[in-house]
Amino acid sequence: MASGMPACALAYRYQYPFPSYAPISQSLGMNIHRQLDASELGLLQALHVTWVRVDLHLDQYWGVPGYVPTWAQYVQTLRAYGMRPLMIIGADVSGANGPYRVPRSSSLTADYETFVQTLLDPTNLRQQGVLWEIWNEPNSPTFWPPAASTSEYVAFASALTSTMRALSPGEWIVGPALAKTFQTNCGGLGGSGCVPSIEFFQGVLDSGLQRNWDGLTVHPYDVSESPAPPDAFYGMSLYNLRQRVAATGSSTPILVGEWGYTGRQTAYQPAYASGCGSPTSRPGCRSRSGTTGRTIRRKRRSATVSSMPTERPSRPTGLSSSLRTACTTPRSFHGCLL
């Protein structure tokens, strides 16, 4: 992606390098909520966490008159603790209004383009070391309700990427935050409305998006469903994905953006962290009811997410009843604080 970039964009990238250029010890991250106090940040620092993954929901942060959140101070605070953010551009798609927040039309996509214009304002998050991720698990109907669509996501992500590149060419942009890695069916992907992960991934590659992105992100939860040891399955899956990327003439790296989110496969997480796979699959691995001290120490340095309290930035009070009512109608979500 560096080809043809202006010198200032290249200088920015040199100052804030891409995570795949760093050793794994400098690429460890956790999912967090938006507000952390100093003690929590100190704990993350003690765990050698260098990246935090944060949701930026358009419906929570855009459209209220006079309310334009500034994230610059937030990012500066993270940097003081040796951390940088991976920020997900998306929406809260849960509940009855979820489908109305999915950018499956040009008019809805335009709302998100306006959102990133605010985020990439020079006084906000332009050239602040952010790794931008476009949506979360769009191949699952859980996050792209009521049914996932490769073509809809590609149209949205292409438009958003073009807008971001025009605003700030040096920004690091990744996607698609694929739910699972090399799965050919809809098992565990939210039901019949899914697009199997390998089919979705190939559709993204066929669109050429990888040539405009700096990385391809995946969530390898299907490791737990394989009879093979996790390291073997994990290596095989990533190898196959890389082969598909290479077949397009691209060398775009693949990143694990999420694996071990709190509440998912909790009985197995300590075993993953220790390298045991299924807790009884290897010598020295204990049953689910207990783990070795080594496992616990390794778990603390895994990608497992800590459940942090959710707090929102200060915002105007006195949201009108008419605006609250409007939140239940299509295309009104961008004015709602949910």
C-alpha positions in Angstrom: 0.0 0.0 0.0 3.0 2.4 0.4 3.4 2.8 -3.4 2.6 6.3 -4.5 2.0 7.7 -1.0 3.1 11.3 -0.3 6.3 11.7 1.9 4.3 12.9 4.9 2.2 9.7 4.9 5.3 7.6 4.7 6.9 9.5 7.5 3.8 8.9 9.6 3.9 5.2 8.9 7.6 5.1 9.9 6.6 6.8 13.2 3.7 4.4 13.9 4.6 1.1 12.2 2.2 -1.7 11.3 2.0 -4.5 14.0 3.1 -7.3 11.6 6.5 -5.5 11.4 7.1 -6.0 15.1 8.0 -9.1 17.1 5.0 -11.0 18.6 6.0 -9.6 22.0 5.1 -6.1 20.7 1.9 -7.2 19.0 -0.2 -8.5 21.9 -3.6 -7.0 22.3 -6.9 -7.2 24.2 -10.4 -6.1 23.4 -11.6 -3.4 25.8 -14.5 -1.0 26.4 -14.1 2.7 25.7 -13.3 4.0 29.2 -10.5 2.6 31.4 -9.1 4.1 34.5 -5.4 4.4 35.4 -5.3 1.2 37.4 -6.8 -0.8 34.5 -4.4 0.7 32.1 -1.6 -0.1 34.5 -2.7 -3.8 34.6 -2.6 -4.0 30.8 0.8 -2.4 30.8 2.0 -4.9 33.3 0.8 -7.7 31.0 2.8 -6.3 28.2 -0.3 -5.4 26.1 0.7 -3.1 23.3 -2.6 -3.0 21.4 -6.2 -2.5 22.5 -9.2 -3.2 20.3 -12.1 -0.7 20.7 -15.5 -0.5 19.1 -16.5 2.8 17.5 -20.3 2.6 16.9 -21.8 5.2 14.6 -25.2 5.0 16.3 -23.6 5.9 19.7 -21.3 8.7 18.6 -22.9 10.5 15.6 -25.9 12.6 14.8 -26.7 14.3 18.2 -26.5 18.1 17.6 -23.4 19.6 19.2 -22.0 16.2 20.1 -18.7 15.5 18.2 -16.6 13.1 20.3 -12.8 13.8 20.3 -10.7 10.7 20.7 -7.3 12.3 20.5 -6.8 12.6 24.3 -8.0 9.0 24.7 -5.3 7.8 22.2 -2.6 10.0 23.8 -3.4 8.4 27.2 -3.0 4.9 25.7 0.3 5.9 24.2 1.5 7.0 27.6 1.0 3.4 28.7 2.8 2.0 25.6 -0.4 1.0 23.8 -2.0 1.8 20.5 -5.7 1.3 19.5 -7.2 -1.0 16.9 -10.5 0.8 16.3 -13.5 -1.0 14.7 -15.7 1.2 12.6 -19.2 -0.3 13.0 -22.5 -0.1 14.7 -24.5 -1.8 17.5 -26.6 -4.1 15.3 -28.3 -5.9 18.2 -32.1 -5.6 18.8 -35.0 -4.9 16.4 -33.3 -1.9 14.8 -30.1 -3.8 14.0 -30.8 -4.4 10.3 -31.4 -0.6 9.8 -27.8 0.1 11.0 -26.1 -2.3 8.5 -24.7 -0.2 5.6 -26.2 -2.3 2.8 -27.2 0.8 0.7 -25.3 3.8 -0.6 -27.3 6.2 1.6 -26.4 4.3 4.7 -22.8 4.0 3.6 -22.7 7.8 3.2 -23.5 8.1 7.0 -20.4 6.0 7.8 -18.3 8.1 5.4 -19.4 11.2 7.3 -18.5 9.4 10.5 -15.0 8.7 9.4 -14.6 12.3 8.2 -15.2 13.3 11.8 -12.9 10.7 13.1 -10.1 11.7 10.7 -10.4 15.4 11.4 -6.9 16.8 12.0 -8.0 17.7 15.6 -9.3 14.2 16.2 -7.6 10.9 15.1 -5.8 11.7 11.9 -2.3 10.2 12.0 -2.6 9.2 15.7 -1.2 5.7 15.3 -4.7 4.0 15.0 -5.1 0.7 13.2 -8.6 1.0 11.6 -10.7 -2.1 11.1 -13.8 -2.0 8.9 -16.7 -3.8 10.7 -16.6 -6.9 12.8 -17.4 -10.4 11.6 -19.6 -9.3 8.6 -19.9 -12.9 7.4 -22.1 -13.7 10.4 -25.8 -12.5 10.6 -25.1 -11.7 14.2 -23.1 -8.7 13.0 -24.7 -8.2 9.6 -28.4 -8.9 10.2 -30.6 -10.3 9.0 -28.3 -12.1 6.5 -24.6 -11.7 5.7 -23.7 -10.6 2.2 -20.2 -10.5 0.7 -21.2 -8.1 -2.1 -22.8 -5.7 0.4 -19.8 -5.7 2.7 -17.4 -5.3 -0.2 -19.3 -2.3 -1.6 -19.4 -0.6 1.9 -15.7 -1.4 2.7 -14.5 -0.2 -0.7 -16.3 3.1 -0.3 -15.1 3.6 3.2 -11.6 2.8 2.4 -11.5 5.2 -0.5 -12.9 8.0 1.7 -10.3 7.3 4.4 -7.4 7.2 1.9 -8.5 10.5 0.4 -8.7 12.1 3.9 -5.4 10.7 5.2 -3.4 8.4 2.8 -1.1 7.0 5.5 -3.7 5.5 7.8 -3.4 1.8 8.5 -6.6 0.0 7.4 -7.5 -3.7 7.8 -10.5 -6.0 7.5 -12.7 -7.9 7.2 -12.5 -9.2 10.8 -13.6 -12.6 9.5 -15.6 -14.9 11.9 -13.6 -18.1 11.9 -10.9 -18.8 9.2 -11.3 -21.8 6.9 -14.8 -22.9 7.5 -17.0 -24.2 4.6 -20.3 -24.3 6.5 -22.3 -22.1 8.8 -21.7 -24.0 12.1 -21.3 -21.5 14.9 -21.8 -18.5 12.7 -25.2 -17.4 13.7 -27.4 -19.6 11.7 -28.5 -19.9 8.1 -27.9 -16.3 7.3 -24.1 -16.7 7.4 -21.6 -16.8 4.6 -19.0 -19.5 5.3 -15.7 -17.9 6.2 -13.6 -19.3 3.4 -16.3 -18.2 0.8 -16.5 -14.7 2.3 -12.7 -14.4 2.4 -12.4 -15.4 -1.2 -15.1 -12.9 -2.2 -13.1 -10.1 -0.5 -10.0 -11.2 -2.4 -11.9 -11.4 -5.7 -13.0 -7.8 -5.1 -9.3 -6.6 -4.8 -9.9 -5.0 -1.4 -6.6 -6.6 -0.1 -4.7 -4.3 -2.5 -6.1 -1.2 -0.7 -5.8 -2.6 2.8 -2.7 -3.1 4.9 -3.8 -6.3 6.5 -6.5 -9.0 6.5 -7.9 -9.8 10.0 -9.4 -13.1 11.0 -10.9 -14.6 14.2 -9.8 -18.3 14.3 -12.5 -19.6 16.7 -12.9 -22.7 14.5 -9.7 -24.1 16.0 -11.8 -25.5 18.8 -13.9 -27.5 16.3 -11.0 -29.3 14.7 -9.9 -32.8 15.8 -6.3 -31.7 14.9 -4.2 -30.0 17.6 -4.8 -26.3 17.6 -1.2 -25.4 16.5 -1.5 -27.7 13.5 -5.0 -26.5 12.5 -4.1 -22.9 13.1 -0.9 -23.2 11.0 -2.8 -25.1 8.2 -5.6 -22.5 8.1 -3.3 -19.5 7.9 -1.2 -21.2 5.3 -4.2 -21.8 3.1 -5.4 -18.3 3.5 -2.0 -16.9 2.6 -1.9 -19.1 -0.5 -5.2 -17.6 -1.5 -3.9 -14.1 -1.0 -0.7 -14.9 -2.9 -2.8 -16.2 -5.8 -4.1 -12.7 -6.3 -0.6 -11.3 -6.7 -0.8 -9.6 -3.3 1.4 -10.0 -0.2 -1.1 -8.4 2.2 -0.4 -9.9 5.7 -2.9 -11.8 7.8 -3.5 -10.7 11.4 -5.4 -12.4 14.2 -7.6 -9.6 15.4 -9.6 -11.5 18.0 -9.4 -14.9 19.6 -10.6 -15.8 23.0 -13.2 -13.1 23.6 -14.5 -13.3 27.2 -17.6 -15.5 27.3 -16.5 -17.6 24.3 -15.2 -21.1 24.9 -14.2 -20.2 28.4 -13.5 -23.8 29.4 -10.9 -24.1 26.7 -9.2 -20.7 26.9 -6.6 -21.7 29.5 -5.7 -24.7 27.4 -5.3 -22.6 24.3 -3.1 -20.3 26.2 -0.9 -23.1 27.4 -0.6 -24.7 24.0 -2.5 -27.8 25.1 -5.5 -27.5 22.7 -8.1 -29.8 24.1 -7.3 -29.9 27.8 -6.6 -33.6 27.8 -5.0 -34.0 24.4 -1.4 -33.8 25.4 0.9 -35.1 28.2 1.0 -32.6 31.0 -2.4 -31.1 30.2 -5.1 -31.2 32.9 -8.8 -31.5 32.7 -11.1 -28.5 32.4 -11.5 -28.3 36.1 -7.9 -27.4 36.7 -4.8 -25.9 35.0 -1.2 -25.7 35.8 0.4 -22.6 37.1 2.2 -22.3 33.8 -1.2 -22.3 32.0 -2.5 -19.5 34.2 0.6 -17.4 33.5 0.4 -18.0 29.8 -3.3 -17.2 29.9 -2.7 -13.7 31.2 -0.6 -13.0 28.2 -3.1 -14.4 25.7 -5.5 -12.5 23.5 -8.3 -13.2 26.0 -10.4 -10.1 26.7 -10.9 -8.6 30.1 -14.5 -7.4 30.8 -14.1 -3.7 31.5 -17.0 -1.4 32.7 -18.7 0.4 29.9 -18.8 4.2 30.1 -19.4 6.7 27.4 -17.8 10.1 27.0 -19.7 13.1 28.2 -22.5 14.1 25.9 -25.3 16.7 25.8 -28.2 16.1 28.2 -31.8 16.5 27.6 -32.2 14.3 24.5 -35.7 15.2 23.2 -38.5 12.6 23.4 -39.0 13.1 19.6 -35.5 12.0 19.0 -35.9 9.0 21.2 -39.0 8.1 19.4 -37.2 8.5 16.1 -34.7 5.9 17.2 -37.2 3.2 16.4 -37.6 4.1 12.8 -35.4 3.1 9.8 -32.4 5.3 9.0 -32.8 7.3 12.2 -30.3 5.3 14.2 -27.5 7.8 13.5 -29.2 10.3 15.8 -29.7 7.8 18.7 -27.7 7.1 21.8 -28.6 3.5 22.7 
